[in-house]
Amino acid sequence: MEHLGITPKNYLTTYRLTRARELLKVTDLPIASIAESCGYSDALVFSKAFRQMYQMTPTAWRKTRNQLHPNHKKKQTA
């Protein structure tokens, strides 16, 4: 906490949600799969945390991103 200025829990949450946002951007994986790959065992808990940080749901964020960049090629990754 001294070095980063945030609690370990907040650091981990920020890290996980940043990774989730990247997966939403570059893959077509289902939200539940993204949640699990980022350390959330419950997609609802993941969605609530995502919404709290980014003021929109993962689905809405992905949809907005796709509208802004319609020709962006996505890849399937696990």
mmCIF file of the N, C-alpha and C atoms, coordinates in Angstrom:
data_MODEL
# 
_entry.id   MODEL 
# 
loop_
_atom_site.group_PDB 
_atom_site.id 
_atom_site.type_symbol 
_atom_site.label_atom_id 
_atom_site.label_alt_id 
_atom_site.label_comp_id 
_atom_site.label_asym_id 
_atom_site.label_entity_id 
_atom_site.label_seq_id 
_atom_site.pdbx_PDB_ins_code 
_atom_site.Cartn_x 
_atom_site.Cartn_y 
_atom_site.Cartn_z 
_atom_site.occupancy 
_atom_site.B_iso_or_equiv 
_atom_site.pdbx_formal_charge 
_atom_site.auth_seq_id 
_atom_site.auth_comp_id 
_atom_site.auth_asym_id 
_atom_site.auth_atom_id 
_atom_site.pdbx_PDB_model_num 
ATOM 1   N N  . MET A 1 1  ? 0.832   -1.186  0.000   1.00 0.00 ? 1  MET A N  1 
ATOM 2   C CA . MET A 1 1  ? 0.000   0.000   0.000   1.00 0.00 ? 1  MET A CA 1 
ATOM 3   C C  . MET A 1 1  ? 0.878   1.253   0.000   1.00 0.00 ? 1  MET A C  1 
ATOM 4   N N  . GLU A 1 2  ? 1.993   1.204   0.712   1.00 0.00 ? 2  GLU A N  1 
ATOM 5   C CA . GLU A 1 2  ? 2.892   2.361   0.745   1.00 0.00 ? 2  GLU A CA 1 
ATOM 6   C C  . GLU A 1 2  ? 3.389   2.736   -0.644  1.00 0.00 ? 2  GLU A C  1 
ATOM 7   N N  . HIS A 1 3  ? 3.738   1.743   -1.438  1.00 0.00 ? 3  HIS A N  1 
ATOM 8   C CA . HIS A 1 3  ? 4.345   2.000   -2.735  1.00 0.00 ? 3  HIS A CA 1 
ATOM 9   C C  . HIS A 1 3  ? 3.335   2.333   -3.821  1.00 0.00 ? 3  HIS A C  1 
ATOM 10  N N  . LEU A 1 4  ? 2.168   1.730   -3.775  1.00 0.00 ? 4  LEU A N  1 
ATOM 11  C CA . LEU A 1 4  ? 1.181   1.927   -4.828  1.00 0.00 ? 4  LEU A CA 1 
ATOM 12  C C  . LEU A 1 4  ? 0.097   2.938   -4.475  1.00 0.00 ? 4  LEU A C  1 
ATOM 13  N N  . GLY A 1 5  ? -0.085  3.177   -3.211  1.00 0.00 ? 5  GLY A N  1 
ATOM 14  C CA . GLY A 1 5  ? -1.099  4.133   -2.791  1.00 0.00 ? 5  GLY A CA 1 
ATOM 15  C C  . GLY A 1 5  ? -2.512  3.576   -2.770  1.00 0.00 ? 5  GLY A C  1 
ATOM 16  N N  . ILE A 1 6  ? -2.656  2.269   -3.002  1.00 0.00 ? 6  ILE A N  1 
ATOM 17  C CA . ILE A 1 6  ? -3.973  1.631   -2.915  1.00 0.00 ? 6  ILE A CA 1 
ATOM 18  C C  . ILE A 1 6  ? -3.816  0.319   -2.151  1.00 0.00 ? 6  ILE A C  1 
ATOM 19  N N  . THR A 1 7  ? -4.920  -0.193  -1.683  1.00 0.00 ? 7  THR A N  1 
ATOM 20  C CA . THR A 1 7  ? -4.881  -1.444  -0.939  1.00 0.00 ? 7  THR A CA 1 
ATOM 21  C C  . THR A 1 7  ? -4.601  -2.610  -1.884  1.00 0.00 ? 7  THR A C  1 
ATOM 22  N N  . PRO A 1 8  ? -4.081  -3.693  -1.365  1.00 0.00 ? 8  PRO A N  1 
ATOM 23  C CA . PRO A 1 8  ? -3.872  -4.876  -2.220  1.00 0.00 ? 8  PRO A CA 1 
ATOM 24  C C  . PRO A 1 8  ? -5.163  -5.351  -2.893  1.00 0.00 ? 8  PRO A C  1 
ATOM 25  N N  . LYS A 1 9  ? -6.271  -5.289  -2.177  1.00 0.00 ? 9  LYS A N  1 
ATOM 26  C CA . LYS A 1 9  ? -7.558  -5.698  -2.751  1.00 0.00 ? 9  LYS A CA 1 
ATOM 27  C C  . LYS A 1 9  ? -7.921  -4.807  -3.935  1.00 0.00 ? 9  LYS A C  1 
ATOM 28  N N  . ASN A 1 10 ? -7.781  -3.494  -3.788  1.00 0.00 ? 10 ASN A N  1 
ATOM 29  C CA . ASN A 1 10 ? -8.100  -2.578  -4.882  1.00 0.00 ? 10 ASN A CA 1 
ATOM 30  C C  . ASN A 1 10 ? -7.154  -2.769  -6.061  1.00 0.00 ? 10 ASN A C  1 
ATOM 31  N N  . TYR A 1 11 ? -5.889  -3.029  -5.776  1.00 0.00 ? 11 TYR A N  1 
ATOM 32  C CA . TYR A 1 11 ? -4.927  -3.293  -6.842  1.00 0.00 ? 11 TYR A CA 1 
ATOM 33  C C  . TYR A 1 11 ? -5.338  -4.533  -7.632  1.00 0.00 ? 11 TYR A C  1 
ATOM 34  N N  . LEU A 1 12 ? -5.686  -5.608  -6.932  1.00 0.00 ? 12 LEU A N  1 
ATOM 35  C CA . LEU A 1 12 ? -6.081  -6.846  -7.590  1.00 0.00 ? 12 LEU A CA 1 
ATOM 36  C C  . LEU A 1 12 ? -7.355  -6.646  -8.405  1.00 0.00 ? 12 LEU A C  1 
ATOM 37  N N  . THR A 1 13 ? -8.331  -5.950  -7.851  1.00 0.00 ? 13 THR A N  1 
ATOM 38  C CA . THR A 1 13 ? -9.572  -5.685  -8.573  1.00 0.00 ? 13 THR A CA 1 
ATOM 39  C C  . THR A 1 13 ? -9.292  -4.888  -9.839  1.00 0.00 ? 13 THR A C  1 
ATOM 40  N N  . THR A 1 14 ? -8.475  -3.856  -9.732  1.00 0.00 ? 14 THR A N  1 
ATOM 41  C CA . THR A 1 14 ? -8.133  -3.040  -10.902 1.00 0.00 ? 14 THR A CA 1 
ATOM 42  C C  . THR A 1 14 ? -7.416  -3.882  -11.954 1.00 0.00 ? 14 THR A C  1 
ATOM 43  N N  . TYR A 1 15 ? -6.479  -4.716  -11.515 1.00 0.00 ? 15 TYR A N  1 
ATOM 44  C CA . TYR A 1 15 ? -5.761  -5.583  -12.436 1.00 0.00 ? 15 TYR A CA 1 
ATOM 45  C C  . TYR A 1 15 ? -6.718  -6.529  -13.154 1.00 0.00 ? 15 TYR A C  1 
ATOM 46  N N  . ARG A 1 16 ? -7.576  -7.188  -12.402 1.00 0.00 ? 16 ARG A N  1 
ATOM 47  C CA . ARG A 1 16 ? -8.522  -8.151  -12.986 1.00 0.00 ? 16 ARG A CA 1 
ATOM 48  C C  . ARG A 1 16 ? -9.465  -7.480  -13.985 1.00 0.00 ? 16 ARG A C  1 
ATOM 49  N N  . LEU A 1 17 ? -9.988  -6.319  -13.622 1.00 0.00 ? 17 LEU A N  1 
ATOM 50  C CA . LEU A 1 17 ? -10.950 -5.656  -14.496 1.00 0.00 ? 17 LEU A CA 1 
ATOM 51  C C  . LEU A 1 17 ? -10.288 -5.045  -15.724 1.00 0.00 ? 17 LEU A C  1 
ATOM 52  N N  . THR A 1 18 ? -9.046  -4.636  -15.593 1.00 0.00 ? 18 THR A N  1 
ATOM 53  C CA . THR A 1 18 ? -8.305  -4.155  -16.763 1.00 0.00 ? 18 THR A CA 1 
ATOM 54  C C  . THR A 1 18 ? -8.085  -5.308  -17.735 1.00 0.00 ? 18 THR A C  1 
ATOM 55  N N  . ARG A 1 19 ? -7.725  -6.463  -17.204 1.00 0.00 ? 19 ARG A N  1 
ATOM 56  C CA . ARG A 1 19 ? -7.558  -7.654  -18.041 1.00 0.00 ? 19 ARG A CA 1 
ATOM 57  C C  . ARG A 1 19 ? -8.884  -8.051  -18.683 1.00 0.00 ? 19 ARG A C  1 
ATOM 58  N N  . ALA A 1 20 ? -9.961  -7.979  -17.942 1.00 0.00 ? 20 ALA A N  1 
ATOM 59  C CA . ALA A 1 20 ? -11.285 -8.308  -18.476 1.00 0.00 ? 20 ALA A CA 1 
ATOM 60  C C  . ALA A 1 20 ? -11.651 -7.374  -19.618 1.00 0.00 ? 20 ALA A C  1 
ATOM 61  N N  . ARG A 1 21 ? -11.369 -6.100  -19.461 1.00 0.00 ? 21 ARG A N  1 
ATOM 62  C CA . ARG A 1 21 ? -11.685 -5.130  -20.511 1.00 0.00 ? 21 ARG A CA 1 
ATOM 63  C C  . ARG A 1 21 ? -10.896 -5.456  -21.785 1.00 0.00 ? 21 ARG A C  1 
ATOM 64  N N  . GLU A 1 22 ? -9.660  -5.856  -21.619 1.00 0.00 ? 22 GLU A N  1 
ATOM 65  C CA . GLU A 1 22 ? -8.853  -6.246  -22.782 1.00 0.00 ? 22 GLU A CA 1 
ATOM 66  C C  . GLU A 1 22 ? -9.449  -7.477  -23.467 1.00 0.00 ? 22 GLU A C  1 
ATOM 67  N N  . LEU A 1 23 ? -9.873  -8.467  -22.690 1.00 0.00 ? 23 LEU A N  1 
ATOM 68  C CA . LEU A 1 23 ? -10.497 -9.654  -23.275 1.00 0.00 ? 23 LEU A CA 1 
ATOM 69  C C  . LEU A 1 23 ? -11.814 -9.312  -23.973 1.00 0.00 ? 23 LEU A C  1 
ATOM 70  N N  . LEU A 1 24 ? -12.580 -8.409  -23.401 1.00 0.00 ? 24 LEU A N  1 
ATOM 71  C CA . LEU A 1 24 ? -13.822 -7.970  -24.044 1.00 0.00 ? 24 LEU A CA 1 
ATOM 72  C C  . LEU A 1 24 ? -13.529 -7.299  -25.383 1.00 0.00 ? 24 LEU A C  1 
ATOM 73  N N  . LYS A 1 25 ? -12.412 -6.609  -25.440 1.00 0.00 ? 25 LYS A N  1 
ATOM 74  C CA . LYS A 1 25 ? -12.039 -5.869  -26.646 1.00 0.00 ? 25 LYS A CA 1 
ATOM 75  C C  . LYS A 1 25 ? -11.548 -6.789  -27.760 1.00 0.00 ? 25 LYS A C  1 
ATOM 76  N N  . VAL A 1 26 ? -10.773 -7.806  -27.414 1.00 0.00 ? 26 VAL A N  1 
ATOM 77  C CA . VAL A 1 26 ? -10.106 -8.588  -28.455 1.00 0.00 ? 26 VAL A CA 1 
ATOM 78  C C  . VAL A 1 26 ? -10.673 -9.990  -28.677 1.00 0.00 ? 26 VAL A C  1 
ATOM 79  N N  . THR A 1 27 ? -11.683 -10.382 -27.914 1.00 0.00 ? 27 THR A N  1 
ATOM 80  C CA . THR A 1 27 ? -12.265 -11.718 -28.103 1.00 0.00 ? 27 THR A CA 1 
ATOM 81  C C  . THR A 1 27 ? -13.785 -11.631 -28.168 1.00 0.00 ? 27 THR A C  1 
ATOM 82  N N  . ASP A 1 28 ? -14.377 -12.740 -28.573 1.00 0.00 ? 28 ASP A N  1 
ATOM 83  C CA . ASP A 1 28 ? -15.832 -12.892 -28.542 1.00 0.00 ? 28 ASP A CA 1 
ATOM 84  C C  . ASP A 1 28 ? -16.254 -13.853 -27.431 1.00 0.00 ? 28 ASP A C  1 
ATOM 85  N N  . LEU A 1 29 ? -15.375 -14.074 -26.481 1.00 0.00 ? 29 LEU A N  1 
ATOM 86  C CA . LEU A 1 29 ? -15.690 -14.993 -25.392 1.00 0.00 ? 29 LEU A CA 1 
ATOM 87  C C  . LEU A 1 29 ? -16.918 -14.523 -24.615 1.00 0.00 ? 29 LEU A C  1 
ATOM 88  N N  . PRO A 1 30 ? -17.715 -15.460 -24.116 1.00 0.00 ? 30 PRO A N  1 
ATOM 89  C CA . PRO A 1 30 ? -18.860 -15.088 -23.274 1.00 0.00 ? 30 PRO A CA 1 
ATOM 90  C C  . PRO A 1 30 ? -18.389 -14.378 -22.000 1.00 0.00 ? 30 PRO A C  1 
ATOM 91  N N  . ILE A 1 31 ? -19.244 -13.534 -21.465 1.00 0.00 ? 31 ILE A N  1 
ATOM 92  C CA . ILE A 1 31 ? -18.924 -12.780 -20.255 1.00 0.00 ? 31 ILE A CA 1 
ATOM 93  C C  . ILE A 1 31 ? -18.538 -13.720 -19.116 1.00 0.00 ? 31 ILE A C  1 
ATOM 94  N N  . ALA A 1 32 ? -19.259 -14.818 -18.970 1.00 0.00 ? 32 ALA A N  1 
ATOM 95  C CA . ALA A 1 32 ? -18.957 -15.767 -17.885 1.00 0.00 ? 32 ALA A CA 1 
ATOM 96  C C  . ALA A 1 32 ? -17.551 -16.348 -18.022 1.00 0.00 ? 32 ALA A C  1 
ATOM 97  N N  . SER A 1 33 ? -17.126 -16.616 -19.238 1.00 0.00 ? 33 SER A N  1 
ATOM 98  C CA . SER A 1 33 ? -15.769 -17.142 -19.461 1.00 0.00 ? 33 SER A CA 1 
ATOM 99  C C  . SER A 1 33 ? -14.713 -16.096 -19.132 1.00 0.00 ? 33 SER A C  1 
ATOM 100 N N  . ILE A 1 34 ? -14.976 -14.868 -19.504 1.00 0.00 ? 34 ILE A N  1 
ATOM 101 C CA . ILE A 1 34 ? -14.052 -13.783 -19.185 1.00 0.00 ? 34 ILE A CA 1 
ATOM 102 C C  . ILE A 1 34 ? -13.976 -13.595 -17.677 1.00 0.00 ? 34 ILE A C  1 
ATOM 103 N N  . ALA A 1 35 ? -15.133 -13.615 -17.025 1.00 0.00 ? 35 ALA A N  1 
ATOM 104 C CA . ALA A 1 35 ? -15.164 -13.473 -15.568 1.00 0.00 ? 35 ALA A CA 1 
ATOM 105 C C  . ALA A 1 35 ? -14.315 -14.553 -14.912 1.00 0.00 ? 35 ALA A C  1 
ATOM 106 N N  . GLU A 1 36 ? -14.500 -15.781 -15.336 1.00 0.00 ? 36 GLU A N  1 
ATOM 107 C CA . GLU A 1 36 ? -13.749 -16.896 -14.744 1.00 0.00 ? 36 GLU A CA 1 
ATOM 108 C C  . GLU A 1 36 ? -12.255 -16.768 -15.015 1.00 0.00 ? 36 GLU A C  1 
ATOM 109 N N  . SER A 1 37 ? -11.893 -16.372 -16.220 1.00 0.00 ? 37 SER A N  1 
ATOM 110 C CA . SER A 1 37 ? -10.464 -16.267 -16.547 1.00 0.00 ? 37 SER A CA 1 
ATOM 111 C C  . SER A 1 37 ? -9.784  -15.115 -15.817 1.00 0.00 ? 37 SER A C  1 
ATOM 112 N N  . CYS A 1 38 ? -10.582 -14.191 -15.297 1.00 0.00 ? 38 CYS A N  1 
ATOM 113 C CA . CYS A 1 38 ? -10.029 -13.065 -14.540 1.00 0.00 ? 38 CYS A CA 1 
ATOM 114 C C  . CYS A 1 38 ? -10.157 -13.250 -13.032 1.00 0.00 ? 38 CYS A C  1 
ATOM 115 N N  . GLY A 1 39 ? -10.530 -14.453 -12.619 1.00 0.00 ? 39 GLY A N  1 
ATOM 116 C CA . GLY A 1 39 ? -10.542 -14.762 -11.197 1.00 0.00 ? 39 GLY A CA 1 
ATOM 117 C C  . GLY A 1 39 ? -11.868 -14.608 -10.492 1.00 0.00 ? 39 GLY A C  1 
ATOM 118 N N  . TYR A 1 40 ? -12.944 -14.431 -11.238 1.00 0.00 ? 40 TYR A N  1 
ATOM 119 C CA . TYR A 1 40 ? -14.274 -14.316 -10.635 1.00 0.00 ? 40 TYR A CA 1 
ATOM 120 C C  . TYR A 1 40 ? -15.017 -15.626 -10.838 1.00 0.00 ? 40 TYR A C  1 
ATOM 121 N N  . SER A 1 41 ? -15.478 -16.231 -9.779  1.00 0.00 ? 41 SER A N  1 
ATOM 122 C CA . SER A 1 41 ? -16.209 -17.490 -9.893  1.00 0.00 ? 41 SER A CA 1 
ATOM 123 C C  . SER A 1 41 ? -17.682 -17.264 -10.212 1.00 0.00 ? 41 SER A C  1 
ATOM 124 N N  . ASP A 1 42 ? -18.135 -16.026 -10.078 1.00 0.00 ? 42 ASP A N  1 
ATOM 125 C CA . ASP A 1 42 ? -19.533 -15.676 -10.316 1.00 0.00 ? 42 ASP A CA 1 
ATOM 126 C C  . ASP A 1 42 ? -19.599 -14.507 -11.293 1.00 0.00 ? 42 ASP A C  1 
ATOM 127 N N  . ALA A 1 43 ? -20.252 -14.719 -12.442 1.00 0.00 ? 43 ALA A N  1 
ATOM 128 C CA . ALA A 1 43 ? -20.349 -13.677 -13.466 1.00 0.00 ? 43 ALA A CA 1 
ATOM 129 C C  . ALA A 1 43 ? -21.107 -12.451 -12.962 1.00 0.00 ? 43 ALA A C  1 
ATOM 130 N N  . LEU A 1 44 ? -22.063 -12.646 -12.056 1.00 0.00 ? 44 LEU A N  1 
ATOM 131 C CA . LEU A 1 44 ? -22.812 -11.513 -11.516 1.00 0.00 ? 44 LEU A CA 1 
ATOM 132 C C  . LEU A 1 44 ? -21.916 -10.623 -10.656 1.00 0.00 ? 44 LEU A C  1 
ATOM 133 N N  . VAL A 1 45 ? -21.091 -11.231 -9.825  1.00 0.00 ? 45 VAL A N  1 
ATOM 134 C CA . VAL A 1 45 ? -20.140 -10.465 -9.008  1.00 0.00 ? 45 VAL A CA 1 
ATOM 135 C C  . VAL A 1 45 ? -19.174 -9.710  -9.919  1.00 0.00 ? 45 VAL A C  1 
ATOM 136 N N  . PHE A 1 46 ? -18.702 -10.382 -10.965 1.00 0.00 ? 46 PHE A N  1 
ATOM 137 C CA . PHE A 1 46 ? -17.828 -9.746  -11.946 1.00 0.00 ? 46 PHE A CA 1 
ATOM 138 C C  . PHE A 1 46 ? -18.518 -8.546  -12.591 1.00 0.00 ? 46 PHE A C  1 
ATOM 139 N N  . SER A 1 47 ? -19.743 -8.728  -13.038 1.00 0.00 ? 47 SER A N  1 
ATOM 140 C CA . SER A 1 47 ? -20.475 -7.644  -13.702 1.00 0.00 ? 47 SER A CA 1 
ATOM 141 C C  . SER A 1 47 ? -20.690 -6.450  -12.775 1.00 0.00 ? 47 SER A C  1 
ATOM 142 N N  . LYS A 1 48 ? -20.983 -6.723  -11.513 1.00 0.00 ? 48 LYS A N  1 
ATOM 143 C CA . LYS A 1 48 ? -21.162 -5.640  -10.547 1.00 0.00 ? 48 LYS A CA 1 
ATOM 144 C C  . LYS A 1 48 ? -19.856 -4.877  -10.330 1.00 0.00 ? 48 LYS A C  1 
ATOM 145 N N  . ALA A 1 49 ? -18.750 -5.591  -10.214 1.00 0.00 ? 49 ALA A N  1 
ATOM 146 C CA . ALA A 1 49 ? -17.448 -4.940  -10.035 1.00 0.00 ? 49 ALA A CA 1 
ATOM 147 C C  . ALA A 1 49 ? -17.075 -4.136  -11.280 1.00 0.00 ? 49 ALA A C  1 
ATOM 148 N N  . PHE A 1 50 ? -17.328 -4.695  -12.450 1.00 0.00 ? 50 PHE A N  1 
ATOM 149 C CA . PHE A 1 50 ? -17.030 -4.014  -13.707 1.00 0.00 ? 50 PHE A CA 1 
ATOM 150 C C  . PHE A 1 50 ? -17.844 -2.724  -13.811 1.00 0.00 ? 50 PHE A C  1 
ATOM 151 N N  . ARG A 1 51 ? -19.133 -2.838  -13.491 1.00 0.00 ? 51 ARG A N  1 
ATOM 152 C CA . ARG A 1 51 ? -20.012 -1.663  -13.553 1.00 0.00 ? 51 ARG A CA 1 
ATOM 153 C C  . ARG A 1 51 ? -19.573 -0.586  -12.557 1.00 0.00 ? 51 ARG A C  1 
ATOM 154 N N  . GLN A 1 52 ? -19.165 -1.002  -11.384 1.00 0.00 ? 52 GLN A N  1 
ATOM 155 C CA . GLN A 1 52 ? -18.726 -0.042  -10.372 1.00 0.00 ? 52 GLN A CA 1 
ATOM 156 C C  . GLN A 1 52 ? -17.478 0.716   -10.852 1.00 0.00 ? 52 GLN A C  1 
ATOM 157 N N  . MET A 1 53 ? -16.579 0.016   -11.539 1.00 0.00 ? 53 MET A N  1 
ATOM 158 C CA . MET A 1 53 ? -15.352 0.660   -11.991 1.00 0.00 ? 53 MET A CA 1 
ATOM 159 C C  . MET A 1 53 ? -15.551 1.477   -13.272 1.00 0.00 ? 53 MET A C  1 
ATOM 160 N N  . TYR A 1 54 ? -16.331 0.962   -14.220 1.00 0.00 ? 54 TYR A N  1 
ATOM 161 C CA . TYR A 1 54 ? -16.439 1.588   -15.542 1.00 0.00 ? 54 TYR A CA 1 
ATOM 162 C C  . TYR A 1 54 ? -17.802 2.211   -15.838 1.00 0.00 ? 54 TYR A C  1 
ATOM 163 N N  . GLN A 1 55 ? -18.715 2.205   -14.898 1.00 0.00 ? 55 GLN A N  1 
ATOM 164 C CA . GLN A 1 55 ? -20.038 2.809   -15.018 1.00 0.00 ? 55 GLN A CA 1 
ATOM 165 C C  . GLN A 1 55 ? -20.892 2.211   -16.135 1.00 0.00 ? 55 GLN A C  1 
ATOM 166 N N  . MET A 1 56 ? -20.576 0.996   -16.533 1.00 0.00 ? 56 MET A N  1 
ATOM 167 C CA . MET A 1 56 ? -21.427 0.252   -17.466 1.00 0.00 ? 56 MET A CA 1 
ATOM 168 C C  . MET A 1 56 ? -21.118 -1.227  -17.334 1.00 0.00 ? 56 MET A C  1 
ATOM 169 N N  . THR A 1 57 ? -22.053 -2.046  -17.777 1.00 0.00 ? 57 THR A N  1 
ATOM 170 C CA . THR A 1 57 ? -21.864 -3.492  -17.691 1.00 0.00 ? 57 THR A CA 1 
ATOM 171 C C  . THR A 1 57 ? -20.838 -3.945  -18.722 1.00 0.00 ? 57 THR A C  1 
ATOM 172 N N  . PRO A 1 58 ? -20.276 -5.131  -18.540 1.00 0.00 ? 58 PRO A N  1 
ATOM 173 C CA . PRO A 1 58 ? -19.348 -5.651  -19.546 1.00 0.00 ? 58 PRO A CA 1 
ATOM 174 C C  . PRO A 1 58 ? -19.999 -5.766  -20.932 1.00 0.00 ? 58 PRO A C  1 
ATOM 175 N N  . THR A 1 59 ? -21.242 -6.189  -20.968 1.00 0.00 ? 59 THR A N  1 
ATOM 176 C CA . THR A 1 59 ? -21.953 -6.313  -22.241 1.00 0.00 ? 59 THR A CA 1 
ATOM 177 C C  . THR A 1 59 ? -22.110 -4.955  -22.911 1.00 0.00 ? 59 THR A C  1 
ATOM 178 N N  . ALA A 1 60 ? -22.498 -3.948  -22.153 1.00 0.00 ? 60 ALA A N  1 
ATOM 179 C CA . ALA A 1 60 ? -22.652 -2.600  -22.712 1.00 0.00 ? 60 ALA A CA 1 
ATOM 180 C C  . ALA A 1 60 ? -21.312 -2.037  -23.171 1.00 0.00 ? 60 ALA A C  1 
ATOM 181 N N  . TRP A 1 61 ? -20.250 -2.309  -22.397 1.00 0.00 ? 61 TRP A N  1 
ATOM 182 C CA . TRP A 1 61 ? -18.927 -1.825  -22.779 1.00 0.00 ? 61 TRP A CA 1 
ATOM 183 C C  . TRP A 1 61 ? -18.494 -2.451  -24.100 1.00 0.00 ? 61 TRP A C  1 
ATOM 184 N N  . ARG A 1 62 ? -18.708 -3.757  -24.237 1.00 0.00 ? 62 ARG A N  1 
ATOM 185 C CA . ARG A 1 62 ? -18.346 -4.462  -25.468 1.00 0.00 ? 62 ARG A CA 1 
ATOM 186 C C  . ARG A 1 62 ? -19.155 -3.930  -26.649 1.00 0.00 ? 62 ARG A C  1 
ATOM 187 N N  . LYS A 1 63 ? -20.438 -3.720  -26.437 1.00 0.00 ? 63 LYS A N  1 
ATOM 188 C CA . LYS A 1 63 ? -21.301 -3.224  -27.507 1.00 0.00 ? 63 LYS A CA 1 
ATOM 189 C C  . LYS A 1 63 ? -20.863 -1.827  -27.951 1.00 0.00 ? 63 LYS A C  1 
ATOM 190 N N  . THR A 1 64 ? -20.563 -0.965  -26.998 1.00 0.00 ? 64 THR A N  1 
ATOM 191 C CA . THR A 1 64 ? -20.096 0.386   -27.308 1.00 0.00 ? 64 THR A CA 1 
ATOM 192 C C  . THR A 1 64 ? -18.782 0.315   -28.065 1.00 0.00 ? 64 THR A C  1 
ATOM 193 N N  . ARG A 1 65 ? -17.894 -0.525  -27.615 1.00 0.00 ? 65 ARG A N  1 
ATOM 194 C CA . ARG A 1 65 ? -16.592 -0.689  -28.278 1.00 0.00 ? 65 ARG A CA 1 
ATOM 195 C C  . ARG A 1 65 ? -16.769 -1.163  -29.710 1.00 0.00 ? 65 ARG A C  1 
ATOM 196 N N  . ASN A 1 66 ? -17.683 -2.118  -29.932 1.00 0.00 ? 66 ASN A N  1 
ATOM 197 C CA . ASN A 1 66 ? -17.918 -2.642  -31.272 1.00 0.00 ? 66 ASN A CA 1 
ATOM 198 C C  . ASN A 1 66 ? -18.535 -1.589  -32.188 1.00 0.00 ? 66 ASN A C  1 
ATOM 199 N N  . GLN A 1 67 ? -19.354 -0.715  -31.646 1.00 0.00 ? 67 GLN A N  1 
ATOM 200 C CA . GLN A 1 67 ? -19.942 0.351   -32.459 1.00 0.00 ? 67 GLN A CA 1 
ATOM 201 C C  . GLN A 1 67 ? -18.900 1.384   -32.853 1.00 0.00 ? 67 GLN A C  1 
ATOM 202 N N  . LEU A 1 68 ? -17.940 1.636   -31.970 1.00 0.00 ? 68 LEU A N  1 
ATOM 203 C CA . LEU A 1 68 ? -16.886 2.601   -32.258 1.00 0.00 ? 68 LEU A CA 1 
ATOM 204 C C  . LEU A 1 68 ? -15.868 2.049   -33.245 1.00 0.00 ? 68 LEU A C  1 
ATOM 205 N N  . HIS A 1 69 ? -15.653 0.736   -33.209 1.00 0.00 ? 69 HIS A N  1 
ATOM 206 C CA . HIS A 1 69 ? -14.643 0.088   -34.058 1.00 0.00 ? 69 HIS A CA 1 
ATOM 207 C C  . HIS A 1 69 ? -15.251 -1.125  -34.743 1.00 0.00 ? 69 HIS A C  1 
ATOM 208 N N  . PRO A 1 70 ? -16.174 -0.924  -35.713 1.00 0.00 ? 70 PRO A N  1 
ATOM 209 C CA . PRO A 1 70 ? -16.898 -2.053  -36.309 1.00 0.00 ? 70 PRO A CA 1 
ATOM 210 C C  . PRO A 1 70 ? -16.021 -3.005  -37.116 1.00 0.00 ? 70 PRO A C  1 
ATOM 211 N N  . ASN A 1 71 ? -14.890 -2.570  -37.631 1.00 0.00 ? 71 ASN A N  1 
ATOM 212 C CA . ASN A 1 71 ? -14.042 -3.436  -38.442 1.00 0.00 ? 71 ASN A CA 1 
ATOM 213 C C  . ASN A 1 71 ? -12.954 -4.127  -37.643 1.00 0.00 ? 71 ASN A C  1 
ATOM 214 N N  . HIS A 1 72 ? -12.973 -3.932  -36.336 1.00 0.00 ? 72 HIS A N  1 
ATOM 215 C CA . HIS A 1 72 ? -11.975 -4.557  -35.464 1.00 0.00 ? 72 HIS A CA 1 
ATOM 216 C C  . HIS A 1 72 ? -12.143 -6.066  -35.486 1.00 0.00 ? 72 HIS A C  1 
ATOM 217 N N  . LYS A 1 73 ? -11.096 -6.763  -35.832 1.00 0.00 ? 73 LYS A N  1 
ATOM 218 C CA . LYS A 1 73 ? -11.139 -8.231  -35.892 1.00 0.00 ? 73 LYS A CA 1 
ATOM 219 C C  . LYS A 1 73 ? -10.937 -8.804  -34.501 1.00 0.00 ? 73 LYS A C  1 
ATOM 220 N N  . LYS A 1 74 ? -11.830 -9.709  -34.113 1.00 0.00 ? 74 LYS A N  1 
ATOM 221 C CA . LYS A 1 74 ? -11.717 -10.369 -32.821 1.00 0.00 ? 74 LYS A CA 1 
ATOM 222 C C  . LYS A 1 74 ? -11.235 -11.789 -33.011 1.00 0.00 ? 74 LYS A C  1 
ATOM 223 N N  . LYS A 1 75 ? -10.578 -12.300 -32.000 1.00 0.00 ? 75 LYS A N  1 
ATOM 224 C CA . LYS A 1 75 ? -10.106 -13.676 -32.037 1.00 0.00 ? 75 LYS A CA 1 
ATOM 225 C C  . LYS A 1 75 ? -10.665 -14.422 -30.851 1.00 0.00 ? 75 LYS A C  1 
ATOM 226 N N  . GLN A 1 76 ? -10.845 -15.701 -31.005 1.00 0.00 ? 76 GLN A N  1 
ATOM 227 C CA . GLN A 1 76 ? -11.299 -16.555 -29.905 1.00 0.00 ? 76 GLN A CA 1 
ATOM 228 C C  . GLN A 1 76 ? -10.074 -17.005 -29.122 1.00 0.00 ? 76 GLN A C  1 
ATOM 229 N N  . THR A 1 77 ? -10.043 -16.726 -27.829 1.00 0.00 ? 77 THR A N  1 
ATOM 230 C CA . THR A 1 77 ? -8.984  -17.224 -26.970 1.00 0.00 ? 77 THR A CA 1 
ATOM 231 C C  . THR A 1 77 ? -9.590  -17.758 -25.696 1.00 0.00 ? 77 THR A C  1 
ATOM 232 N N  . ALA A 1 78 ? -8.875  -18.609 -25.046 1.00 0.00 ? 78 ALA A N  1 
ATOM 233 C CA . ALA A 1 78 ? -9.400  -19.166 -23.800 1.00 0.00 ? 78 ALA A CA 1 
ATOM 234 C C  . ALA A 1 78 ? -8.624  -18.694 -22.618 1.00 0.00 ? 78 ALA A C  1 
# 
